[in-house]
Amino acid sequence: MQKPLFLILILLVFEIFMIILVVPTDWMEDVIRKEQMMGRAFLGESTQLALTSDAERMFNSLMMDTGVYQAVHQFFIPTEEERLASGAMKDLGRSEVFPYAESRVQALAMIVFQVMIRISEIMLWMPYLLVLAVPAIYDGYCQWHINRSSYQYSSPLMHRYGMRGMGLVLLASLMISIVPLPIPPVVVPVAGFCMIAFLGITIKNIQKRI
């Protein structure tokens, strides 16, 4: 189990690294704009505005209020005073390196903001998904209890498929949350429904113990 988790972590870090290095800021702005347009069409204007407001608040709390954005910016891009104090090297990288570094810092900020928007969408759907998860868990438990009482067969294969299905949905959700493409809002409830279905299958086929 530790090896797949390690590989997943490597994939996520590699994806973030490639986005920061390659994806232009104009592309990220266009992705955010298109995603919000789809959100307004699917959820309504007021709901999408509330999601954006929540995302901005989380972004400010994480990046601005803590000074993370300023620290990252100062780490890669010297101030005017630092540049002048460097003497003969004051113009080194001024026209190419530092503008590129600044665009990458902005791209990082846009990635974080995009993730905050998608987290807000998950939080919006969470109460509804929990309402659906409770009967699914209860039904799975009842089916398991019936199988246990009647000595019916609980499939270890279905149990494993349920566990792997939940893992795949979780992995796909993590990868999609940072992908620089406009994601339709319907993806969140669909992923939630799939997770609930796999959870019910897993509980139903828990192996009986004597």
N, C-alpha and C positions, 0 to 999 in steps of 0.2 A: 504493500500500500504506500510506503514511503517513496518508492521510486516513481510511480505515476504522479504523485503530488509534487515531487521535485521537478519532473518534466513539465507539468502544468505551470509551475512557477517560472521556469525557464522560458516557456512560450510567451507568457504574459509580459515578462521583462523584455524579451526580444521584440514583441509587438510594440510596446511603449517606446522602446529605443528607436525602432525604425520610423515610427510616426513622428517623433521629435526631430529626427535627422532629415527626413525626406518630405513630409507633407507640408505644402505651403500654407501660410496663414490665411490666404484668400480662400483656399479650399475648405479649411476648417470653418471659416465664417459662413461659407455657402452651405455647408453641411448643417450647421446649427440653425440657419435660417430656414432651410427646407424641412428640417425635422420639426421645428416649431409650427410651420405651416400645416404639416400633416397632423400635428397635435391639435391645432385649432379646428381642423376639419373633423377629427375623430372625437375629441373630448369637449369641444366648445371653446369659445373665446375666453370666458371667465376662468374656466378650469386651467387652460394653458397659461394664462397670465399668472394664476396662483402658483403653478408649478415653476414657472420662470422666476417668480419672486422668491420662492423657497430655495431654488438653486442658487440664486444670487446671494442670499443670506448665508447659505452653507459655504459658498465659495469665499465670501469675505471673511467668514469666521476661520476658515482653514488657511487661506493664502494671504490675505491682506492684514487682518487684525493681528495675526501671529508674526508678521514680518517675513514670512517664507518667500513671498514673491520678491520683495526688495533684496533679501539676502542672496537669492539665486541670481537676480539681475546684477548685483554688485560683484558677485563672484566671477561672472563671465565678461562683464562689460565695465571697464574702469570709468570713474567719474572724470569730469573735465579737469579737476585739480590734480588727480592722479596721473592723467595723461600728460599735462604740462610739466609735472614734476619728473617725468621720465627722461627729460632732456632730449637728446638726439633721436630717441625712439618714440617721440610723442605722436608721430604720424603713422607708426607701424600698425597695419591692420585697420586703419581708420575707415578706408573706403570699401573694404571687402569683408574682412573677418568680423569686425564688431557689428556691422549691420546684419550679417548672417546670424551671429550669436543672438542678437536682440530678437530677430524673427523667430528663432528657436525657443527662446524664453516665452515669447508671446504664444507660440504654438503649444507649449507645455501648459500655459494658463488656460488656453481654449480647451485642451483635452480635459483638464480638471473640471472646467465649467460644464462641459458636455457630460461628463460622468455624473456631476451633481444633478443635472437635469434628469438623467435616467434613474438615478437613485430616488429623486422626487416622484417619478412615475411609479416606481416599485412601491414606495410608501403609500401612494394614492390607491393602488390596487390591493395592498396587503389586507385591509379589513375584509374585503369581499372574498379574497382567497382563503382567509382563515375561516370564514363562514362555510365555505365549501370543503375545507380540509377536515373540519370536525366530523361531519357525517361520513366522509370517506374513511377516516381513521376508525370511527366506530363500526362502520360496515366491515372493514377489513378485520377488526378484532372479533366481531361476531362470526364472520365466516371462518376465521381461524379456530374459534372456540367450538363451532359446530363440527369442523373437521376433527378436532381433538377428541370431542365427546363421542363421535360416531366412528372413530378410528379410520377416517378417510385419509387419503394420501395428500400430504403437503409437498408441493414440488420444489425441490431445492434449485432446479433450473429456473423456474419463474421467480423465485426469491432472488437469485443472482441477477436475473434480467432486470428486476425492479430496482435493485441497488445500483446496477450499472446505468440504468436509465436515468435515475436521479442524478448520478454523477455526471452523465453527459449533458443533461439539461443545465446543471450548475456550471459546468465548464463552458458550455456554449454561451450562457448568460454573461459570464465573466469576460469572455473574448469579445462578445458583441458590445458590452458596455463601453469599451474603449476603441472600437473600430471606427475609423474616420469616414463613415458612410451614414447617410440619413436612414434611421431605423424607424419603421412604422410603429406607432404606439400600440397596435394590436399585438405586437410581439410579447409584451410583458404579460398580459392575461393568458395568452396561449401557452407561454412557458410555465406559468403558474398552474394551469390546468394539467399540463403534462406531468409536472412534478407531483401534483396531488394524485393523479392516476397511478403513477409508479409507486408512490407511497402506499396506496391501498393494496396494490399487488404484493408489495414487499411484506406488509403486515399479515395479509391473508396466508402467505406461504412460509411464515416463520416455522422452522422445524420444531416438531413436538418433542418435548423431553419427558422422560419417564421419571 
